[in-house]
Amino acid sequence: SACVTCFELLIVNNWHVICEGIVEASGTVWARLYFLSFYILAVLVCLNIFVAFAIESFDRVRSDMESPTLEPGSTPDSRTVQALIRGRSARFDAAKITGTSTGVTGEFR
């Protein structure tokens, strides 16, 4: 029952309503101090750190997907080439990219 109450405090607003109910039922003022400290430590600090960690992880995965690396000897597709040259300068040789002997070379800035 206590774990369910603490979990409910983590995910539900109006924690003060639960606090007042426990204070009335127990008859002690220390319950108010417990709920206030639990709210500050668990909800404001720990939950925000967890959410920040999750957002940072998703952002890192997204940035890794947007800027792929090209392994030596592999043939890139058009999306990989666009992602690799975004924000960078690149030199290319069409013969190496397409596998034909066109003699076209260029530079992208």
N, C-alpha and C positions, 0 to 999 in steps of 0.2 A: 504494500500500500504506500509506503514512504517513497519507494523508487518510482512508482507511478506518479505520485504527486510531484516529485522533482523533475521527472520527464515532462510532465504537463507544464511545469514552470518554464522549461526550456523552449517549448514550442507555442505556448498560448500567451496572448496578451492578458492584461488585467491580473497580473500576479498579486497585486495588492488586495484583490477580493479574496483570493485563497488565503493570503496572509491574515486578513482580518477574521476569516472564519476559523482558522487554527488558533488565533489569539483568543477569540471568544470561547472556543471549545476547551482549550487548555487552561485558560485563566492566568497565563504568565506572559510577561512582556518580552522575555527572551526569544520567543518564537518570532517576533517582529525583527529582531536583530539577525536571527538565522536566515530568514527569508530575504532580508535586505542584502546580507553578505553573499548569499547564494546567487541572487540576481546579479550583483555586481561581478562576482568572480566567474560564475558559470556562463551566464547569458552575455554579458557585455564583453568580457575578456576572452574566455575560451571559445565560445561559439564564433566570435568574430575572427579569431586566429584560424579556426578550422575553415571558415568560409573563405578567408584570404588565401589559405593554402590551396583549397580546391580551385579557386579562380586562377591562381598563378599556375597550377598544373595544367589546366585547360588552355591557358594562354600560351604556355610553353609548347604544348602539343600542336596547337594551331599554328604557331610561328614555325615550328619544324616542318609542318606540312606545306606551308606557303613557300618556304625557301629550301627546296630539296638540294642535295649534293649529287653531283654526277660522278659515278665511279669511272675510273680509267678504263678505256676500251669498250664502254657501253654506248649505245646509240640513243640519244635523247629524243623524246617526243616533243611536240610543239609546246605543250604546257610546261614541261620541264625547262625548255630553253627560255620561255618567257619568264618563268620564275627565277632562273639563274641570272638573267641579265637585268632584272628589275633593280634599278638604283645603282648599277655598276656598269663599267665599260667592259666590252668584250671584243675579242678578235675571233673571226671565224673563217674557216676554209670550207667552202661548199662541197669539195670533193670528200673531205673527211666526214661531213654530216650526212650527205646523201648517198655516198658510195659511188658517185659518178665522176667522170673526168671533165667537169665544166670549166675549170680554171677560174671560177669566181671566188674571190676573197673579199673581205670587208672588215669594217670596224664599226662598232656601235658604242656611242657615248651617251 
